[in-house]
Amino acid sequence: MCGGPWLGLVVSKSVGNAVTRHLVARRLRAAFAGASNLLPDETYVVVRARRSAADRSSDELADQLRDAFTSKRVAALAADVAVAAPGAVPER
């Protein structure tokens, strides 16, 4: 696949009812759209929403994603993937 970065969401029933889960998913997608420029292309991100995500505003979720994307650990993982063979997943 070309392009990216891509987002996968896991929003389980523990987050709330269907309306709440969809609201959280929409907020996370919008937050990712605003913060995805911090990630290299060809990056896959999977976000698992926790119960507390239902109580967060869109701005708070966006801030949390930005903090995660700029953390040293995520930067190190991205660098490992960049030097790995295409399609390979680095070992931990």
N, C-alpha and C positions, 0 to 999 in steps of 0.2 A: 504494500500500500504506500501511496505517496501522500505527502502533506503532514498534517498533524500540528500540534499535539492532539491526542484523542483522550476523551473522558469516558470512564465507565462508572456507573453509580450503583451502590448497594444501599437501598433504603428499605429496611425490613419493617415488619408489622410492629416491632417494639417502638418505633418512632411515633406511631400514631395510626389513626384511621386512614383510609385511602385519600381523603381530601388533604390531610396533613402531610402524608408522604409525598403526594404530587407537588404540594407547595414547597416542601423542602427540596425536592428534586429540581424544580424550576429555579429556586434561589441558588442552588449549587451550580447549575448550568450557567446561569448569568454571571456568577462569581468567577467561574472558570474562564468564561469568555473574556473577562476583564484582566485576568491574571495569567492567561496562557502565553502571553508574550515573554514571560520570564523563563519559559522552558524551551529547550532545544526542539527543533522539528523532529519528527519521528519518535516522539515520546508518548508513551501510554501511561495514563494516570487512572487509578481506581480509587474512588473515595467511598468509604463506608460511613454512612451517616449514623450518628449516635442519637440517643433519645434527646439530648440537650440541643440538638440542631433545630428541633421544632420551636424552641424558645428564642432562637437567635434571629437577628435581622439580617437582611441581605448584605448590608455593609459589614456586619460582624463576621459573617461567613466568608466574605471576600477578603477581609483582613487575615483571617485564619489561613486561607489558601495561600495568600501572598507570603505569609510568614513561613509556611511549610515549603513553598517552592524556593525560597531564598535561604533555607537552612543549610548548614554545612553538610549534613548527612545526605540530603537530597542532591546537592551539588556533586558530592563524591560519587553517588550512585550513577548520576547522569554522565559523569566523566568516564566511569568504568564501562558503561554501555557504549559510549561513543568510540572507544578504542577496541571493543569486542567485534568479532565478525558479525556481519549483517545477519539479523535474525537470532543471534545468540543471546542467551541470558547469562549474566555474570554469576559465578558461584559466590556464596557468602561464607 
